[in-house]
């Protein structure tokens, strides 16, 4: 699984918090899951954990989190099953601290809106209309050119089908 640069930065931030002992300083509402038995006895809790992880991913909840506690009698197969659930749900932000797993969300950065700045000299719109229209025309031409470059094989296939139909019609009309 490849991590994005933002995920790596978040993980580095969490490791720093762990080293400083500030990880639990952030107030969150954790749903606590205690595992202390074999896989067969813990199956219902594992299913509930997977459902809650799906819900956390779906809502992108940054207030709540999930805490998974491991008991002394927990089997290794339960630990592996928990990791499998994390990877099946594509959970990238979980951290093991002592005998616990903490799963949480950090708010995503807000998208920056790009503002289109049109240079206007002193005067009125009609004076700059030609310049603005030329810029729009160039932008549209570049867009269509990039589409043709990406999908040239489709156009080539379509041209081949047209030629094939023309040759078939000519041959069919010669035989009549």
N, C-alpha and C positions, 0 to 999 in steps of 0.2 A: 504494500500500500504506500503510495507516494504522498508525502505531506507537502502542503503548500507553505510558502514562506510565512504567511500569517499564522499558521498552526505551529510552526517551529518557534516563532517569536512568543506565542502564548505559552508554549511548553517551557521555554526558557524563563519566562516570567513566573510560572508556577513553581519551577524548581528553585528559583531565587526566594520565593515566598516560603517554601518548605524549609530551606536552609536557615532563614531568619525566624522561623516559627510563627509566621504571620498567616499561614494558609487558612487556618480555622478562624482568623479574625474577621473575615468577611461573613456577615450575617446572611445565612441561607436557611431555607426550610428543607431539611433532608428527609427523604423517605428512607427508613432504615430497614435493611434486610439482613437477618442473622442466619448464618448457615453453620450447622454444627453436626450434620449427619451425612449419610451416604447419598448418592445420586438419586436412588429410588425414593427415598423419603423426602428429599428436597425438590422433587419435580414440580410441585405446585408453586413453590416460592420462585423457582427459576422461570416458570412461565409468567408469573406476575412481574418479575424483574424485567423480562423481555418486553412485556406489554407497557410497563412504565417507561422503559427506554424509548420505545416507539413514540409514546406520547410526548416525552421530553424533546425528542427530535422534531416531531411534527409541529409542536407549538413554539419551539425555540425559546423555551422558558429560561430566563437568566436569574430568576429569583429562587427557584426551587432546584434541588439537586437530589442525587441518590447516593446513599452510603451503604456499602456492602461490608458487613462485619463477618470475619472468619472466626469460628470457634476452635477450641483445641482439638475437638474430635472430628472435625471436618475432613472428609476424604479428598485426596488429590484430584480425583475425577470431577468433583464439584468445582474446584478451582479452574480446571481446564474448561469445563462447560461454561463457566462465567466468562472466561476470556473469549470463548467461541461466540457467546451471545454479544459481547462487546464488538467483535469484528463483524458479525453478521448484521448488526445494526449500524455499522460504519461509525462507531463511536470513536472520535479522535481525541477527546479531552477527558481522560480518566487518569487517576493517579493513585498509586498504592502508597499508603502511609501506615507503617507498622502492620497491623492485622486488618486493615480496612482498605477498601477502594472508594474513592470519591469520584463521582461523575457529576460534572457541572457544565454549564454554558457560560461563556463570556460574551457580552454584547458585541455584535458585529459593528465595524466602523460604518458610519453613514457614508453613502455614496456622494461624491462631490459632483455637483451639477456643473457641466461645462457651459459657459455663457458664450454665445456667438457675438463677437464684436465686429460691427460693420463700420469701416472707416468712412466718415462723412466729413466733407469739407464744408466750409461756410457756404451757405446757399440753401437751395430747396431740393426736394427729393428728385425732381426731374433731371437735375444736373448730374446726380450720381446714379441715375437709373441704369444707364448703359453699363457702368462698372459693376453694379450689383448683379444685373442679369448675366453678364459675362462670367462672373465668379460662380453663379448657380449653374450655368451651362457647363463650365469646366468640371465642377464637382459631379454633376449628373453623368457626364461623359466618362469620367474616371470610374464611377460606380458601375456603369454598364460594361466598361472594358474589363473590370475585375471579374464581373459575372461571366463574361465570355471566356476569360482565361481559366476560370475554375471549371467551367462546364463545356469545354471545347469538344470533348469526346461525344457528348450528346448530340451536338450539332453535326459532327462528322458522321455519326450513326444515322441520323435523320437524312442527311444528304445521300448516304449509301442506299437507304431504303427507297428514296425518290428515284435514283438512277436504276435500281433494280426493277422498280415498277415500270419505268419508261421502257427498258429493254424487254420486259415481259410483254407489254402491250404491243410493241413493234413486232416481236416474234409471233404473237397471237394473231395480229392482223395480216402478216405475210402468209400464214398457213391457211387463211380463209380463201 
